[in-house]
Amino acid sequence: MYFFKDEQDQLSEGFMGIAPLLQAHHAMEKMEEFVHKVWEGRWRVIPHDVLPDWLKDNDYLLHGHRPPMPSFRACFKSIFRIHTETGNIWTHLLGCLFFLCLGVFYMFRPNISFVAPVQEKVVIGMFFLGAILCLSFSWLFHTVYCHSEGVSRVFSKLDYSGIAFLIMGSFVPWLYYSFYCSPQPCFIYLMVICVLGISCITVSQWDRFATPQYRGVRAVIHLHSPVNVYYLIVVFFLKLKSYNFTYNQSIQIVKYIKRVVSNSNLNCVSKLTQVAALHV
Protein backbone atom coordinates (compact mmCIF):
# COMPACT_ATOMS: atom_id res chain seq x y z
CA MET A 1 0.00 0.00 0.00
CA TYR A 2 2.76 2.33 0.93
CA PHE A 3 4.49 1.29 -2.26
CA PHE A 4 1.54 2.44 -4.39
CA LYS A 5 1.29 5.66 -2.42
CA ASP A 6 4.94 6.47 -2.98
CA GLU A 7 4.55 5.70 -6.66
CA GLN A 8 1.57 8.02 -6.92
CA ASP A 9 3.51 10.76 -5.15
CA GLN A 10 6.38 10.36 -7.58
CA LEU A 11 4.04 10.49 -10.55
CA SER A 12 2.32 13.59 -9.23
CA GLU A 13 5.66 15.26 -8.65
CA GLY A 14 6.72 14.31 -12.17
CA PHE A 15 3.57 15.79 -13.65
CA MET A 16 4.04 18.93 -11.58
CA GLY A 17 7.56 19.28 -12.97
CA ILE A 18 6.43 18.73 -16.55
CA ALA A 19 3.42 21.05 -16.32
CA PRO A 20 5.44 24.32 -16.41
CA LEU A 21 7.34 23.05 -19.43
CA LEU A 22 4.11 22.18 -21.22
CA GLN A 23 2.67 25.58 -20.36
CA ALA A 24 5.79 27.33 -21.65
CA HIS A 25 5.71 25.28 -24.85
CA HIS A 26 2.02 26.06 -25.33
CA ALA A 27 2.68 29.76 -24.76
CA MET A 28 5.49 29.70 -27.33
CA GLU A 29 3.19 28.06 -29.85
CA LYS A 30 0.56 30.72 -29.24
CA MET A 31 3.16 33.45 -29.63
CA GLU A 32 4.45 31.95 -32.88
CA GLU A 33 0.90 31.67 -34.17
CA PHE A 34 0.23 35.32 -33.27
CA VAL A 35 3.42 36.53 -34.94
CA HIS A 36 2.66 34.42 -37.99
CA LYS A 37 -0.83 35.92 -38.29
CA VAL A 38 0.48 39.45 -37.88
CA TRP A 39 3.26 38.81 -40.40
CA GLU A 40 1.10 37.09 -42.97
CA GLY A 41 -1.85 39.47 -42.64
CA ARG A 42 -4.82 38.83 -44.88
CA TRP A 43 -2.90 37.74 -47.96
CA ARG A 44 -0.06 35.45 -48.91
CA VAL A 45 2.54 35.67 -51.63
CA ILE A 46 1.79 33.56 -54.68
CA PRO A 47 3.89 31.94 -57.43
CA HIS A 48 4.35 33.43 -60.87
CA ASP A 49 2.23 30.89 -62.73
CA VAL A 50 -1.00 31.89 -60.95
CA LEU A 51 -0.60 35.63 -61.55
CA PRO A 52 -2.90 37.38 -64.02
CA ASP A 53 -1.32 38.26 -67.35
CA TRP A 54 -0.90 41.96 -66.56
CA LEU A 55 1.26 41.09 -63.53
CA LYS A 56 3.51 38.60 -65.34
CA ASP A 57 6.36 40.99 -66.09
CA ASN A 58 9.40 38.96 -65.03
CA ASP A 59 9.43 35.27 -65.92
CA TYR A 60 12.55 34.63 -63.83
CA LEU A 61 10.91 35.47 -60.49
CA LEU A 62 9.01 32.29 -59.80
CA HIS A 63 7.86 32.83 -56.22
CA GLY A 64 7.03 35.58 -53.74
CA HIS A 65 4.66 37.73 -55.80
CA ARG A 66 1.85 39.83 -54.37
CA PRO A 67 -1.65 38.97 -55.54
CA PRO A 68 -3.83 41.67 -57.12
CA MET A 69 -4.81 44.18 -54.41
CA PRO A 70 -7.63 46.53 -55.44
CA SER A 71 -6.92 48.76 -52.44
CA PHE A 72 -4.28 51.49 -52.19
CA ARG A 73 -4.19 51.01 -48.43
CA ALA A 74 -3.31 47.34 -48.82
CA CYS A 75 -0.68 48.21 -51.42
CA PHE A 76 1.05 50.70 -49.14
CA LYS A 77 0.83 48.35 -46.17
CA SER A 78 2.55 45.70 -48.27
CA ILE A 79 5.82 47.67 -48.24
CA PHE A 80 6.42 46.20 -44.77
CA ARG A 81 6.10 42.65 -46.10
CA ILE A 82 8.65 40.46 -47.86
CA HIS A 83 7.86 39.95 -51.54
CA THR A 84 9.44 40.45 -54.96
CA GLU A 85 9.09 44.25 -54.84
CA THR A 86 10.29 44.89 -51.29
CA GLY A 87 13.86 45.69 -52.37
CA ASN A 88 12.73 47.91 -55.24
CA ILE A 89 10.37 49.86 -53.01
CA TRP A 90 12.76 50.54 -50.14
CA THR A 91 15.87 51.28 -52.19
CA HIS A 92 13.99 53.86 -54.25
CA LEU A 93 12.10 55.27 -51.27
CA LEU A 94 15.24 55.74 -49.16
CA GLY A 95 17.09 57.12 -52.18
CA CYS A 96 14.28 59.62 -52.76
CA LEU A 97 14.43 60.80 -49.14
CA PHE A 98 18.23 61.05 -49.34
CA PHE A 99 18.22 63.23 -52.46
CA LEU A 100 15.37 65.31 -51.07
CA CYS A 101 17.32 66.10 -47.89
CA LEU A 102 20.54 66.67 -49.84
CA GLY A 103 18.77 68.99 -52.29
CA VAL A 104 17.19 71.05 -49.53
CA PHE A 105 20.56 71.31 -47.77
CA TYR A 106 22.23 72.44 -51.01
CA MET A 107 19.57 75.02 -51.88
CA PHE A 108 19.76 76.64 -48.45
CA ARG A 109 23.52 76.99 -48.46
CA PRO A 110 24.70 80.63 -48.18
CA ASN A 111 25.24 82.44 -51.47
CA ILE A 112 28.85 83.12 -50.55
CA SER A 113 29.58 79.47 -51.43
CA PHE A 114 28.73 80.08 -55.10
CA VAL A 115 30.25 82.16 -57.88
CA ALA A 116 26.85 82.74 -59.51
CA PRO A 117 24.34 81.74 -56.81
CA VAL A 118 21.13 81.85 -58.84
CA GLN A 119 22.49 80.09 -61.91
CA GLU A 120 24.36 77.40 -60.00
CA LYS A 121 21.43 76.64 -57.71
CA VAL A 122 19.12 76.32 -60.70
CA VAL A 123 21.60 74.08 -62.53
CA ILE A 124 22.20 71.73 -59.58
CA GLY A 125 18.52 71.96 -58.68
CA MET A 126 17.63 70.47 -62.06
CA PHE A 127 19.66 67.39 -61.16
CA PHE A 128 18.04 67.03 -57.74
CA LEU A 129 14.59 67.55 -59.26
CA GLY A 130 15.19 64.82 -61.84
CA ALA A 131 16.51 62.42 -59.20
CA ILE A 132 13.61 63.05 -56.82
CA LEU A 133 10.99 62.67 -59.56
CA CYS A 134 12.60 59.48 -60.86
CA LEU A 135 12.88 57.82 -57.46
CA SER A 136 9.42 59.01 -56.36
CA PHE A 137 7.68 57.68 -59.45
CA SER A 138 9.67 54.46 -59.17
CA TRP A 139 8.85 53.55 -55.57
CA LEU A 140 5.22 54.51 -56.10
CA PHE A 141 5.02 52.30 -59.18
CA HIS A 142 6.58 49.31 -57.44
CA THR A 143 4.17 49.83 -54.53
CA VAL A 144 0.85 50.12 -56.35
CA TYR A 145 1.40 48.30 -59.64
CA CYS A 146 -0.46 45.26 -58.26
CA HIS A 147 -3.57 47.38 -57.54
CA SER A 148 -5.21 46.93 -60.93
CA GLU A 149 -4.31 46.84 -64.59
CA GLY A 150 -5.30 50.48 -65.14
CA VAL A 151 -3.31 51.76 -62.16
CA SER A 152 -0.34 49.65 -63.22
CA ARG A 153 -0.34 51.24 -66.67
CA VAL A 154 -0.55 54.80 -65.34
CA PHE A 155 2.28 54.39 -62.84
CA SER A 156 4.48 52.46 -65.26
CA LYS A 157 4.28 55.45 -67.61
CA LEU A 158 5.25 57.73 -64.73
CA ASP A 159 8.12 55.39 -63.85
CA TYR A 160 9.61 55.48 -67.35
CA SER A 161 9.01 59.22 -67.59
CA GLY A 162 10.91 59.65 -64.33
CA ILE A 163 13.92 57.90 -65.86
CA ALA A 164 13.87 60.43 -68.70
CA PHE A 165 13.63 63.31 -66.19
CA LEU A 166 16.67 61.98 -64.33
CA ILE A 167 18.66 61.64 -67.56
CA MET A 168 17.87 65.21 -68.57
CA GLY A 169 18.53 66.58 -65.11
CA SER A 170 21.84 64.75 -64.71
CA PHE A 171 23.19 66.22 -67.96
CA VAL A 172 22.51 69.83 -66.99
CA PRO A 173 25.23 70.35 -64.30
CA TRP A 174 28.18 68.82 -66.13
CA LEU A 175 27.25 70.48 -69.42
CA TYR A 176 27.00 73.80 -67.61
CA TYR A 177 30.41 73.48 -65.96
CA SER A 178 32.12 71.74 -68.91
CA PHE A 179 31.16 74.55 -71.28
CA TYR A 180 31.32 77.27 -68.64
CA CYS A 181 33.18 79.61 -70.99
CA SER A 182 31.36 78.45 -74.14
CA PRO A 183 27.64 79.13 -73.71
CA GLN A 184 26.71 78.36 -77.32
CA PRO A 185 27.86 74.68 -77.32
CA CYS A 186 26.31 74.31 -73.87
CA PHE A 187 22.96 75.56 -75.16
CA ILE A 188 23.10 73.25 -78.18
CA TYR A 189 23.83 70.22 -76.00
CA LEU A 190 21.04 71.13 -73.61
CA MET A 191 18.59 71.39 -76.49
CA VAL A 192 19.68 67.98 -77.78
CA ILE A 193 19.23 66.43 -74.33
CA CYS A 194 15.80 68.03 -73.94
CA VAL A 195 14.66 66.74 -77.34
CA LEU A 196 15.86 63.22 -76.52
CA GLY A 197 14.28 63.32 -73.08
CA ILE A 198 10.93 64.58 -74.35
CA SER A 199 11.04 61.88 -77.01
CA CYS A 200 11.52 59.24 -74.30
CA ILE A 201 8.61 60.64 -72.30
CA THR A 202 6.41 60.66 -75.39
CA VAL A 203 7.22 57.07 -76.27
CA SER A 204 6.68 56.04 -72.64
CA GLN A 205 3.01 56.97 -72.94
CA TRP A 206 2.48 54.13 -75.40
CA ASP A 207 0.70 51.26 -73.64
CA ARG A 208 2.74 48.52 -75.30
CA PHE A 209 5.97 50.19 -74.20
CA ALA A 210 5.61 48.67 -70.70
CA THR A 211 5.09 45.09 -71.89
CA PRO A 212 7.87 42.48 -71.50
CA GLN A 213 8.17 42.16 -75.29
CA TYR A 214 9.47 45.73 -75.50
CA ARG A 215 12.03 45.44 -72.70
CA GLY A 216 14.90 45.77 -75.18
CA VAL A 217 13.29 48.78 -76.84
CA ARG A 218 13.03 50.50 -73.45
CA ALA A 219 16.72 49.94 -72.80
CA VAL A 220 17.73 51.35 -76.19
CA ILE A 221 15.50 54.41 -75.96
CA HIS A 222 16.73 55.36 -72.49
CA LEU A 223 20.37 54.87 -73.46
CA HIS A 224 22.02 58.26 -73.88
CA SER A 225 25.63 57.13 -73.59
CA PRO A 226 26.50 58.08 -77.20
CA VAL A 227 26.06 61.70 -76.19
CA ASN A 228 29.04 61.29 -73.87
CA VAL A 229 31.10 60.02 -76.79
CA TYR A 230 30.16 63.02 -78.91
CA TYR A 231 31.16 65.28 -76.07
CA LEU A 232 34.57 63.62 -75.76
CA ILE A 233 35.13 64.01 -79.50
CA VAL A 234 34.31 67.71 -79.31
CA VAL A 235 36.64 68.22 -76.36
CA PHE A 236 39.40 66.31 -78.15
CA PHE A 237 39.28 68.57 -81.19
CA LEU A 238 38.97 71.68 -79.03
CA LYS A 239 42.21 70.66 -77.31
CA LEU A 240 43.83 70.05 -80.67
CA LYS A 241 42.87 73.55 -81.68
CA SER A 242 44.15 75.09 -78.44
CA TYR A 243 47.49 73.28 -78.83
CA ASN A 244 47.80 74.53 -82.43
CA PHE A 245 48.07 71.06 -83.91
CA THR A 246 47.94 70.90 -87.68
CA TYR A 247 45.78 68.40 -89.50
CA ASN A 248 48.75 66.22 -90.50
CA GLN A 249 50.06 66.16 -86.93
CA SER A 250 46.62 65.09 -85.69
CA ILE A 251 46.54 62.25 -88.22
CA GLN A 252 50.02 61.20 -87.10
CA ILE A 253 48.85 60.98 -83.47
CA VAL A 254 45.82 58.93 -84.46
CA LYS A 255 48.07 56.48 -86.34
CA TYR A 256 50.32 56.11 -83.29
CA ILE A 257 47.26 55.43 -81.11
CA LYS A 258 46.11 52.70 -83.49
CA ARG A 259 49.53 51.08 -83.38
CA VAL A 260 49.56 51.17 -79.58
CA VAL A 261 46.13 49.59 -79.34
CA SER A 262 46.73 46.91 -81.98
CA ASN A 263 50.35 45.92 -81.31
CA SER A 264 50.94 47.08 -77.71
CA ASN A 265 54.21 48.59 -78.88
CA LEU A 266 55.79 50.54 -76.05
CA ASN A 267 58.03 52.42 -78.45
CA CYS A 268 54.94 53.91 -80.02
CA VAL A 269 53.85 55.15 -76.61
CA SER A 270 57.13 56.99 -76.08
CA LYS A 271 57.00 58.48 -79.58
CA LEU A 272 53.43 59.60 -79.02
CA THR A 273 54.45 61.25 -75.76
CA GLN A 274 57.33 63.04 -77.47
CA VAL A 275 55.11 64.33 -80.28
CA ALA A 276 52.52 65.60 -77.84
CA ALA A 277 55.16 67.24 -75.63
CA LEU A 278 56.55 69.22 -78.57
CA HIS A 279 53.24 70.94 -79.19
CA VAL A 280 51.85 71.48 -75.69
N, C-alpha and C positions, 0 to 999 in steps of 0.2 A: 504494500500500500504506500509505504513511504517512498518506495522506488518510483511508482507512478507519479506521486506528487512532485518529487524532485525533477522528474522528466518534464512534467507540465510546466514547472517553474522555469526550467531551462528553455523550453520552447517559447514561453511567453517573453522571456528576456531576449531571446533571439529575434522574435517578431518586433519587439520594442526597439531593438537596435537597427533593424532593417527599415522600419517605418519612416524615420527621417530621411533615409536615402531615397525611398520610393517617393516621398513627398517632394524632395528636391528635384528628382528626375522628372516628376510630373510637372513641376513648376517650370523647369527648363523647356519641356515640350510645349507648354502653353506659351512661353515667351517666344520660342522659335516660330510657333504658329502665328502669333501676333505680329512679329517682325515680318514674316513672310507675307501676311495679308497686307500690311502697310506698304511693303516694298512692291508687291505685285499690283496692288490697286484693283481697278475694275477691268483691266485688260492685260493680255499677255502678248509677248512678241510672237511673231508667226514666221514660218519659212517663206522663201521667195516664191515657191511654186503655187502658193494659195493666194498670192497678192492679186488684186485686179490689174488689168493691163496698164492703166495709167500710172501705177506705182512701180512697175517693173522696169526700172531704169538701169540697174546694174546687175547683170547676170552672174557676176562673180561673188556677190554677197548672198550666200545661200540661207543664212539664218539671222535671227535677231531683228526683223523688221517690225515696225509699228503697223497695226491694222488701220484701215480708214477711220478717221475720227472727225465726224461732222460737228465739232465743237472747238472753238478757239481756246476756250479755257482748258480743255483736255490736252490740246496741242502744247500749250505753254507749260502745263504741269508736267508734260512728258520730258521736258529738258532735264529733270532731276532723276530720270530713269536711264538704265543702260540699254541702248539699242544701236542700230547702225548709224544714226545721225548724232549721237551724243557728242562725239569728238568734233564733228563739223560745227555743231551749234556753239559749244563752249570756246573753241579756239577762235571763232569769228566774233563771238560776243565779247570775250576778254580783249581781243585785239581792237575791237571798236572802242571799248572804254579806254584802252591805253592811248590810242591816237586822239581821242576826244580830250583827255586830260592833257596830253602833250601839246595839242593844238591850242587849247585855252592858255596854258602856261606860256607858249611862244607868243601868242597875240598880246598878252598883257605884260610882256617884257618892256622895260623903259626904252624910249626912242633913241637914247644915247648909244644903245647897242647896235644901231643900224646906220648905214651910210645914207640910205634913202628910206626912211621908215615906212612911208605909205606904200611905195612900190614893193619893197621887200616883203612886207607883211601880206600884201595881196598875192604875191607870187608864191610864197610858202603856204599861204592859206589855201591856194588852189590844190596843192598836194594833199593837205590835211582834209579838205572837203571831199576830194575824190576817195581817199582812204576810208573816211568815215561812212560815206554813202555806200561804197563797195561792201564793207564789212557789215553794215547795218542790213542792207538788202539780203546779204548772204545768210546771216544767222536767222533772219526772219523767214527766208525761204525754207531753210532746212528745218525750221520749227513747225511751219504750218502747211508744208506741201502735202501732208497726208490728210488734210482736212477734207478736200473734195477735188475733183478734177478741174473745176473752174478756178478755184483758189490756187491750185498748183500751177496752172498756166500763167496766171497773173503774176505771181511771185517769182516764177522762173524767168519771166521777161525782165522783172526788176533786178534779179540776180545778175543776168548777163549784161544788162545796162550798167549796173554798178561796176562791173569789170571794165567796161569802156570808160566810165568816169575816172576810175583809178589810173588807167593808162594815160588819159589826157592830162590829168592832174599831175602825174609823176614826171611828165615831160616838161612841164612849165618851168620848174626851178632850174634844172640844169641847162635848158636852152637859154634862159634869161642870163645866167652867170657865164655860160660858155661864150655867148655872143654879147657880152656886156658892152663892148665898145663897137659892136656892129649891129645896130638895131634892125637894119633891113633884112639880113639873113635870119635873124631871130624871129621877125614877124612872119617871114615866109614859112619857116619851119612850124611855127605855131598854127598857121592856117592849115598846113598839111595835116598836122596832128588832129586839129578840130574836124576837118573833113573826114579823116579816117575814123575818128571816134563817133561822129554822128552817123556815119555809114554803119558802124557796128551796132549802134543803138537801133537804127532803123531795121536792120536785118533781124535783130533780136525780137522784134515784135511779131515776127512770122511764127505761127503756131507750130509748124513742123520743125522749127529750129531747135526746139528743146527735146526732140525725140532722140532715142539712142542711135538711130540710123545716121543722124547728122552730127555725131560727136566729133568726127574728124573735121567737118566743115567749121564747127565752132572753134576748134583749135587754130585752124588756119586764119580765120577772120580776125581773131583776137591777137594774132601774132604780129607785133610791130617791130620785131628785132631788125629787119632790113633797114629801118630808119636809122638805127645806130650805125650801121655800116656806111650809109650815105654820109652821115655826119663825120665819120672818121676819114672818109675820102676827101671831103671838103677841107677838113683841118690839115690833112697831109699836103694838099696842094697850096693851101694858104701858107704853110711853113716853107714849102719850096719857094714860093714867091718872096717871102720875107728874107730868106737866105740867099736870094739872087741866083738860084740855080737856073741854068739854061735848060732847054728842052733835051739836048743831047746828054747832058750830065744826069738829068733825071732818068733817062732811058738806061744809062750806064748803071745807075744804082739799082734799078729794077732788075736788070740782068744779073747783077751780083746777088741780089736777094734770091732769085730763082735758083742760082747755083748753090747757095747755102742750103736752101730747103731741100733740093733734090739730091745733092751729093754729100751734104754735111762736111764741106771742105772748110777747114778752119782758116786756111790762107785767104779764102774769099772774105771771111769775116774781118780779118785784119785790113785787107785792102778796102773794104767798104767803110771801115772806121776811118782810115786815112783820107779817103775821098770826102767823107762827110766833114772831117775836121778841117780840111782846107777851105771849106766854104761857109763854115759857121761864123 
